[in-house]
């Protein structure tokens, strides 16, 4: 029996939280899942085998970065993103919608799409929903994201509503392009998610969810959060947004987040996450620990023989001391970025495993409050 | 039966070349051996397990760098260099003599030693033969190098002779300090090498060798070469220098070199090498191949699906294409430096294995001429 295209199975629930699996042809994703970000066809400073060993079932690739360098057609000629970067398990690609607005220059939006100048070399490009889907197909993406329009959170409700409504029209065009691509062959083996917009407005979120459900997707993302609104406002939105989406489909909160953001979102019914925080922090000397983040550059670690996190089971904590990592990071050594990143990814993946276990055993509330008490109040955070 | 302190066994010879093993408490070193350079307690951009998997039996640590950061006493308090960096096999440390002259500022030489200002923070330090040996012992070095004085190759013969003679006096002080350290406990488990000096003057080299033999060392290094004199002049010196040193002791050519330098030196009777070239090149986009070095940044590799070197058995060549490495290096990704370095170290270690095999089978001349013909004339070098 061949592997299913996309089968989401909920094994257990605890309050609004769920744990289960998404079975796909390239492998099974355990949920709640954290997806390390592999921006430019690499999870920065890590080999794919180490990403997998750290516990990741799926990684994320960035359409915007890859379309500019090395180019989607080139990746396709080289056999697709999996072969190119040596990662065999599922890959989710974003649509480029977020980054074209945050990174590119001279953007011009229209109903057709977004024209922009590359931040690398100033060359002009156009992303439409159809082109975004084509790029994701050329990359060999297993979970394609619909192309959407983003506006600043400080925009008026009118602007937010218009952007959401355009995003829903683009979602339909994305879904149609996905199903038509390559004569339907790509859609027969892969999945597409829609993205709910509507900022912090419950009514807009409801309208967006209804529009997406009407189009029909394999999974549903919650977009437009973690863009500066703060955790309290985000949780306020997550008190209703996941419930507006189908219970039998995965819910993916894009770009989130800090460990305590993830715990709170899982409690509110989110199944999937991605964030650059563990990788980016790893390159700047921040390590995540169960008692809060630490900055390994701090002089108090210069003879600390303990591991980054005494409770961590990762390969880094099994071998190297805080003193050694302090030395490497202070010396600007590449190995410092490598080991810090690997630990941070392992920390995130271990947190997801802990959350899955707590949901399965109906003890999520106790786990979450225990996590928050230690993570927020711990000595680790004083680095 | 416990492992020997230091046992050099020559298994086969072919002309002046030899192959064999150096058995030490922390492991056996197959000779001819290439030692990756682990300057600041890390072979740059590689995990120790990958260094070992690439074929290295021993690595080199730099006294000068480590005494300044994190400091020899600190490394000792943290359990020594092996525990600190997670490398269990033998470590050779240089004496600091070369780098104090090439990197530090405001150096002042005297019969006592060399006073200098740190290139990191300007703090003043003094290295004497006794302090160099103490630092190496604090680091937990398995092969300690005698402290020597270096002068520019452009110096007069008189200056060269004076520096060589002072280096021989320092060699005796180094040997004595090594044997006295820690009441003899350190010397009972580890080894010390003397360093032949004398620039390109056969008579000075002879006098230096005789002085070192009179003092008595476990192995003998050839110093003061690969400092700009060119391969022809270096080989000219190596036509006589190894033969001036004891046949039953390892001969170590410091700081060498390019692959074809190593082949020529092995033919002339050298057993050990170290060089930053494979690691440094790996961070700047140069890959070694059996048909010559290539610069992976070159546009001709942008869709090249082949491995860096089709004949290479390393983990990098088994997984990733030239096109992918081109993309990573062009994008400034850390993974690019990681994979290029790993391949380069594996290339060097495979070359050493090939040399050992050729000597064992008495076909070194044919191997060396075949290597030179392909390495020098190949297409790989046109990158």
Interface residues (C-beta under 8 A of the other chain):
Chain A: X40 X41 X42 X44 X45 X46 X47 X69 X70 X74 X77 X78 X79 X84 X85 X86 X283 X302 X303 X305 X319 X320 X321 X323 X324 X327 X328 X330 X331 X333 X334 X335 X337 X338 X339
Chain B: X40 X41 X42 X44 X45 X46 X47 X69 X70 X74 X77 X78 X79 X84 X85 X86 X283 X302 X303 X305 X319 X320 X321 X323 X324 X327 X328 X330 X331 X333 X334 X335 X337 X338 X339
